[in-house]
């Protein structure tokens, strides 16, 4: 699957959010609109085929933040919908599980 197809799915609102993603919206101070903008305008920086039936993508893009612009990283999985898994500012993580 290519990024254009993922963008089409996001534009059509074929999306879901994990509980982890919902928590990160608050904890890491970014919005759904910023995460969506990353997927729509950003670039894939990593791709991983999961054990299930999905492929996980790490997408990086530039969005507005407290400073004029900043980089936001968003992780999504793609099945018949785009599942938003995680998001973070590069200086913030991702955090490793202990």
N, CA, C and O atoms as a DFTB+ gen file, in Angstrom:
392 C
 N C O
     1  1       0.846      -1.169       0.000
     2  2       0.000       0.000       0.000
     3  2       0.894       1.235       0.000
     4  3       1.942       1.254       0.645
     5  1       0.476       2.248      -0.719
     6  2       1.284       3.462      -0.763
     7  2       0.622       4.572       0.054
     8  3      -0.539       4.471       0.450
     9  1       1.383       5.619       0.290
    10  2       0.910       6.723       1.118
    11  2      -0.287       7.428       0.485
    12  3      -1.150       7.927       1.206
    13  1      -0.360       7.479      -0.823
    14  2      -1.516       8.108      -1.470
    15  2      -2.810       7.392      -1.122
    16  3      -3.837       8.031      -0.892
    17  1      -2.762       6.055      -1.083
    18  2      -3.956       5.290      -0.717
    19  2      -4.332       5.550       0.748
    20  3      -5.510       5.689       1.075
    21  1      -3.335       5.613       1.617
    22  2      -3.595       5.903       3.032
    23  2      -4.219       7.290       3.169
    24  3      -5.167       7.470       3.933
    25  1      -3.696       8.261       2.440
    26  2      -4.245       9.624       2.473
    27  2      -5.693       9.645       2.010
    28  3      -6.519      10.346       2.593
    29  1      -6.008       8.883       0.968
    30  2      -7.382       8.804       0.482
    31  2      -8.299       8.245       1.559
    32  3      -9.411       8.739       1.744
    33  1      -7.840       7.216       2.272
    34  2      -8.637       6.630       3.358
    35  2      -8.861       7.646       4.479
    36  3      -9.966       7.753       5.011
    37  1      -7.815       8.390       4.837
    38  2      -7.945       9.405       5.894
    39  2      -8.892      10.505       5.439
    40  3      -9.745      10.939       6.214
    41  1      -8.762      10.961       4.210
    42  2      -9.665      11.989       3.678
    43  2     -11.122      11.518       3.688
    44  3     -12.034      12.326       3.862
    45  1     -11.341      10.216       3.503
    46  2     -12.692       9.652       3.511
    47  2     -13.170       9.317       4.925
    48  3     -14.258       8.768       5.098
    49  1     -12.362       9.645       5.934
    50  2     -12.673       9.351       7.344
    51  2     -12.761       7.857       7.632
    52  3     -13.493       7.441       8.530
    53  1     -12.024       7.051       6.882
    54  2     -11.922       5.622       7.159
    55  2     -10.823       5.419       8.199
    56  3      -9.781       4.828       7.917
    57  1     -11.078       5.926       9.416
    58  2     -10.058       5.912      10.468
    59  2     -10.640       5.405      11.779
    60  3     -11.845       5.480      12.016
    61  1      -9.764       4.892      12.618
    62  2     -10.080       4.484      13.990
    63  2      -8.917       4.944      14.858
    64  3      -7.833       5.247      14.360
    65  1      -9.161       4.991      16.162
    66  2      -8.125       5.414      17.100
    67  2      -7.991       4.383      18.202
    68  3      -8.991       3.886      18.720
    69  1      -6.762       4.063      18.562
    70  2      -6.547       3.182      19.710
    71  2      -6.696       4.003      20.987
    72  3      -6.604       5.231      20.964
    73  1      -6.926       3.310      22.096
    74  2      -6.969       3.992      23.393
    75  2      -5.637       4.692      23.664
    76  3      -5.607       5.793      24.213
    77  1      -4.544       4.048      23.276
    78  2      -3.213       4.638      23.453
    79  2      -3.120       5.967      22.717
    80  3      -2.594       6.939      23.260
    81  1      -3.623       6.020      21.495
    82  2      -3.583       7.258      20.724
    83  2      -4.390       8.347      21.423
    84  3      -3.936       9.487      21.525
    85  1      -5.580       8.003      21.903
    86  2      -6.406       8.980      22.619
    87  2      -5.676       9.542      23.837
    88  3      -5.728      10.744      24.097
    89  1      -4.994       8.668      24.584
    90  2      -4.231       9.127      25.754
    91  2      -3.087      10.053      25.331
    92  3      -2.813      11.049      26.002
    93  1      -2.430       9.731      24.235
    94  2      -1.294      10.539      23.783
    95  2      -1.708      11.920      23.301
    96  3      -0.935      12.871      23.414
    97  1      -2.913      12.045      22.767
    98  2      -3.391      13.363      22.355
    99  2      -3.291      14.343      23.521
   100  3      -2.867      15.485      23.347
   101  1      -3.682      13.892      24.700
   102  2      -3.632      14.741      25.883
   103  2      -2.225      14.829      26.469
   104  3      -1.729      15.921      26.743
   105  1      -1.589      13.682      26.658
   106  2      -0.300      13.629      27.351
   107  2       0.814      14.310      26.569
   108  3       1.712      14.904      27.166
   109  1       0.770      14.234      25.253
   110  2       1.872      14.772      24.442
   111  2       1.502      16.076      23.749
   112  3       2.271      16.606      22.946
   113  1       0.313      16.588      24.068
   114  2      -0.108      17.910      23.624
   115  2      -0.057      18.088      22.104
   116  3       0.604      18.989      21.588
   117  1      -0.779      17.198      21.400
   118  2      -1.018      17.400      19.972
   119  2      -2.476      17.091      19.705
   120  3      -3.139      16.463      20.530
   121  1      -2.977      17.518      18.575
   122  2      -4.397      17.367      18.261
   123  2      -4.619      16.338      17.154
   124  3      -3.691      15.951      16.445
   125  1      -5.869      15.909      17.027
   126  2      -6.251      15.018      15.937
   127  2      -5.968      15.710      14.602
   128  3      -5.516      15.067      13.654
   129  1      -6.229      17.003      14.525
   130  2      -5.995      17.733      13.285
   131  2      -4.512      17.712      12.916
   132  3      -4.169      17.567      11.743
   133  1      -3.629      17.855      13.914
   134  2      -2.192      17.800      13.639
   135  2      -1.776      16.402      13.189
   136  3      -0.993      16.266      12.249
   137  1      -2.288      15.364      13.845
   138  2      -1.964      13.986      13.460
   139  2      -2.453      13.696      12.043
   140  3      -1.746      13.072      11.252
   141  1      -3.651      14.147      11.731
   142  2      -4.203      13.962      10.386
   143  2      -3.329      14.683       9.355
   144  3      -3.038      14.141       8.289
   145  1      -2.916      15.909       9.687
   146  2      -2.067      16.683       8.779
   147  2      -0.749      15.961       8.479
   148  3      -0.251      16.006       7.355
   149  1      -0.193      15.297       9.494
   150  2       1.051      14.545       9.290
   151  2       0.843      13.452       8.248
   152  3       1.660      13.286       7.342
   153  1      -0.246      12.713       8.378
   154  2      -0.495      11.615       7.433
   155  2      -0.808      12.159       6.040
   156  3      -0.374      11.588       5.039
   157  1      -1.547      13.241       5.971
   158  2      -1.943      13.787       4.674
   159  2      -0.774      14.459       3.952
   160  3      -0.690      14.403       2.725
   161  1       0.138      15.102       4.716
   162  2       1.204      15.877       4.068
   163  2       2.613      15.338       4.323
   164  3       3.571      15.804       3.706
   165  1       2.751      14.365       5.219
   166  2       4.083      13.912       5.613
   167  2       4.652      12.818       4.725
   168  3       4.198      12.592       3.603
   169  1       5.672      12.142       5.273
   170  2       6.324      11.064       4.522
   171  2       6.531       9.859       5.437
   172  3       6.724      10.008       6.644
   173  1       6.487       8.681       4.854
   174  2       6.727       7.444       5.603
   175  2       8.214       7.344       5.901
   176  3       9.045       7.449       4.999
   177  1       8.547       7.139       7.188
   178  2       9.952       6.983       7.551
   179  2      10.261       5.561       8.023
   180  3      11.428       5.208       8.189
   181  1       9.227       4.742       8.240
   182  2       9.438       3.347       8.611
   183  2       8.174       2.560       8.292
   184  3       7.070       3.104       8.330
   185  1       8.338       1.290       7.980
   186  2       7.224       0.407       7.629
   187  2       7.514      -0.963       8.220
   188  3       8.639      -1.458       8.141
   189  1       6.487      -1.577       8.814
   190  2       6.664      -2.882       9.442
   191  2       5.408      -3.724       9.229
   192  3       4.296      -3.266       9.492
   193  1       5.585      -4.939       8.757
   194  2       4.456      -5.854       8.622
   195  2       4.245      -6.512       9.972
   196  3       5.165      -7.107      10.534
   197  1       3.024      -6.402      10.494
   198  2       2.727      -6.951      11.815
   199  2       2.296      -8.410      11.695
   200  3       2.071      -8.924      10.600
   201  1       2.190      -9.055      12.846
   202  2       1.784     -10.466      12.856
   203  2       0.341     -10.646      12.415
   204  3      -0.046     -11.719      11.951
   205  1      -0.437      -9.610      12.559
   206  2      -1.842      -9.673      12.152
   207  2      -1.976      -9.437      10.666
   208  3      -1.115      -9.827       9.878
   209  1      -3.051      -8.804      10.299
   210  2      -3.308      -8.562       8.881
   211  2      -3.062      -7.118       8.483
   212  3      -3.619      -6.633       7.498
   213  1      -2.227      -6.434       9.252
   214  2      -2.008      -5.023       8.955
   215  2      -0.533      -4.717       8.746
   216  3       0.343      -5.519       9.071
   217  1      -0.289      -3.558       8.205
   218  2       1.058      -3.023       8.076
   219  2       1.100      -1.748       8.896
   220  3       0.184      -0.928       8.828
   221  1       2.171      -1.579       9.679
   222  2       2.319      -0.385      10.510
   223  2       3.283       0.569       9.819
   224  3       4.339       0.165       9.332
   225  1       2.905       1.830       9.786
   226  2       3.718       2.870       9.182
   227  2       4.038       3.939      10.211
   228  3       3.199       4.286      11.041
   229  1       5.244       4.452      10.151
   230  2       5.617       5.618      10.944
   231  2       5.740       6.766       9.948
   232  3       6.529       6.711       9.005
   233  1       4.939       7.814      10.181
   234  2       4.861       8.938       9.254
   235  2       5.351      10.199       9.974
   236  3       4.969      10.463      11.114
   237  1       6.183      10.954       9.307
   238  2       6.737      12.180       9.880
   239  2       6.262      13.368       9.069
   240  3       6.255      13.329       7.838
   241  1       5.862      14.432       9.766
   242  2       5.439      15.632       9.059
   243  2       5.664      16.871       9.888
   244  3       5.913      16.789      11.090
   245  1       5.577      18.010       9.252
   246  2       5.766      19.290       9.923
   247  2       4.391      19.909      10.170
   248  3       3.564      20.004       9.263
   249  1       4.162      20.334      11.434
   250  2       2.895      20.949      11.817
   251  2       3.163      22.176      12.674
   252  3       4.275      22.375      13.165
   253  1       2.143      22.987      12.845
   254  2       2.245      24.139      13.737
   255  2       2.176      23.664      15.181
   256  3       1.417      22.753      15.508
   257  1       2.964      24.279      16.029
   258  2       2.977      23.980      17.458
   259  2       3.174      25.307      18.185
   260  3       2.866      26.355      17.617
   261  1       3.664      25.301      19.392
   262  2       3.920      26.544      20.120
   263  2       4.927      27.402      19.346
   264  3       4.768      28.616      19.223
   265  1       5.967      26.738      18.829
   266  2       6.884      27.423      17.928
   267  2       6.202      27.490      16.567
   268  3       5.173      26.843      16.368
   269  1       6.747      28.253      15.628
   270  2       6.060      28.346      14.332
   271  2       5.771      26.992      13.678
   272  3       4.656      26.766      13.208
   273  1       6.752      26.094      13.639
   274  2       6.529      24.755      13.088
   275  2       7.371      23.762      13.874
   276  3       8.372      24.132      14.488
   277  1       6.966      22.521      13.851
   278  2       7.709      21.463      14.520
   279  2       7.383      20.146      13.835
   280  3       6.386      20.034      13.121
   281  1       8.230      19.157      14.058
   282  2       8.034      17.828      13.476
   283  2       7.193      16.993      14.435
   284  3       7.448      16.985      15.640
   285  1       6.203      16.296      13.912
   286  2       5.378      15.358      14.675
   287  2       5.486      14.004      13.994
   288  3       5.459      13.925      12.766
   289  1       5.608      12.941      14.776
   290  2       5.671      11.567      14.263
   291  2       4.363      10.869      14.654
   292  3       3.935      10.946      15.805
   293  1       3.743      10.198      13.704
   294  2       2.487       9.489      13.943
   295  2       2.647       8.056      13.452
   296  3       3.142       7.819      12.350
   297  1       2.219       7.092      14.286
   298  2       2.225       5.683      13.892
   299  2       0.797       5.265      13.570
   300  3      -0.126       5.497      14.350
   301  1       0.633       4.642      12.403
   302  2      -0.675       4.138      11.984
   303  2      -0.530       2.702      11.498
   304  3       0.531       2.292      11.026
   305  1      -1.607       1.957      11.622
   306  2      -1.688       0.621      11.022
   307  2      -2.793       0.687       9.981
   308  3      -3.760       1.435      10.128
   309  1      -2.639      -0.102       8.934
   310  2      -3.624      -0.072       7.861
   311  2      -4.196      -1.465       7.665
   312  3      -3.470      -2.422       7.399
   313  1      -5.505      -1.558       7.800
   314  2      -6.263      -2.772       7.469
   315  2      -7.277      -2.310       6.428
   316  3      -6.893      -1.801       5.375
   317  1      -8.569      -2.481       6.711
   318  2      -9.584      -1.888       5.845
   319  2      -9.850      -0.438       6.248
   320  3     -10.601       0.270       5.577
   321  1      -9.226       0.004       7.355
   322  2      -9.254       1.395       7.818
   323  2      -7.843       1.783       8.246
   324  3      -6.970       0.924       8.373
   325  1      -7.622       3.069       8.467
   326  2      -6.352       3.543       9.013
   327  2      -6.538       3.664      10.520
   328  3      -7.414       4.390      10.990
   329  1      -5.711       2.951      11.270
   330  2      -5.810       2.941      12.728
   331  2      -4.671       3.789      13.286
   332  3      -3.499       3.447      13.130
   333  1      -5.019       4.888      13.933
   334  2      -4.016       5.739      14.553
   335  2      -3.601       5.102      15.876
   336  3      -4.429       4.909      16.766
   337  1      -2.310       4.776      16.001
   338  2      -1.788       4.041      17.148
   339  2      -1.110       4.959      18.151
   340  3      -1.351       4.863      19.354
   341  1      -0.263       5.845      17.653
   342  2       0.608       6.607      18.535
   343  2       0.999       7.912      17.861
   344  3       0.886       8.056      16.644
   345  1       1.454       8.848      18.658
   346  2       1.981      10.090      18.130
   347  2       2.903      10.719      19.144
   348  3       2.683      10.603      20.349
   349  1       3.933      11.384      18.664
   350  2       4.868      12.027      19.582
   351  2       5.718      13.045      18.850
   352  3       5.919      12.959      17.639
   353  1       6.212      14.010      19.608
   354  2       7.209      14.951      19.134
   355  2       8.550      14.266      19.285
   356  3       8.771      13.647      20.326
   357  1       9.463      14.327      18.327
   358  2      10.727      13.590      18.401
   359  2      11.492      13.754      19.716
   360  3      12.093      12.788      20.185
   361  1      11.490      14.911      20.310
   362  2      12.185      15.097      21.573
   363  2      11.524      14.418      22.751
   364  3      12.127      14.282      23.815
   365  1      10.264      13.985      22.565
   366  2       9.482      13.387      23.655
   367  2       9.537      11.866      23.699
   368  3       9.170      11.296      24.726
   369  1       9.960      11.193      22.681
   370  2       9.877       9.728      22.725
   371  2       9.914       9.166      21.331
   372  3      10.293       9.915      20.431
   373  1       9.565       7.941      21.053
   374  2       8.654       7.127      21.850
   375  2       9.316       6.599      23.113
   376  3      10.532       6.422      23.186
   377  1       8.495       6.362      24.072
   378  2       9.009       5.864      25.350
   379  2       9.069       4.346      25.304
   380  3       8.175       3.690      24.769
   381  1      10.121       3.807      25.863
   382  2      10.312       2.359      25.901
   383  2       9.571       1.771      27.093
   384  3       9.539       2.373      28.167
   385  1       8.985       0.617      26.911
   386  2       8.338      -0.087      28.038
   387  2       9.405      -0.679      28.936
   388  3      10.450      -1.138      28.476
   389  1       9.122      -0.657      30.207
   390  2      10.074      -1.214      31.185
   391  2       9.691      -2.626      31.554
   392  3      10.372      -3.258      32.362
